[in-house]
Amino acid sequence: MVETIIGCKWSLTVLDLVVGGTVRPGEMERSVEGLSAKVLNDCLRKLVQFRVLEKHSYPEVPPRVEYNLTDFGDQFRHVLDNLDSLETAFAELTIEPNENP
């Protein structure tokens, strides 16, 4: 599951959009250059399948769909944030090329 999400070029971007409050597919597509509707829908489908996001469909004309983070998705986001912090800490540990660790 993690490999599938991390391996997708757009999954983390879509996840960041939802966390930031962009919950409608049309808004997502317009806010990210290069993100097509097909790729976005595939990405959203996978995130829903892994229960990271939940899909809400509203019976309106025109139809309205919104995506929200699940409790599991919130936990997953915190894990990703921790990995980002760890990567930042690692980058600060610069070792000179001639130094022996």
Residue pairs with C-beta under 8 A, 6 or more apart in sequence:
1 50
4 46
4 50
5 11
5 12
5 15
5 46
5 47
5 50
5 52
5 76
6 12
8 43
8 46
10 32
10 35
10 39
10 40
10 43
11 43
11 46
11 47
12 80
13 32
13 35
14 28
14 40
14 43
14 44
14 47
15 47
15 52
15 53
15 69
15 73
15 77
15 80
17 27
17 28
17 31
17 32
18 53
18 67
18 68
18 69
19 69
19 77
22 28
22 31
23 66
23 67
23 68
24 64
24 65
24 66
24 67
25 37
25 40
25 41
25 44
25 65
25 67
28 35
28 40
29 35
29 36
29 37
29 40
44 53
44 55
44 67
47 53
47 67
47 73
48 54
48 55
48 67
51 70
51 72
51 73
52 69
52 70
52 72
52 73
52 76
53 67
53 68
53 69
53 70
53 73
54 67
54 68
54 69
54 70
55 65
55 66
55 67
56 65
56 66
56 67
56 68
57 63
57 64
57 65
58 64
58 65
58 66
69 77
95 101
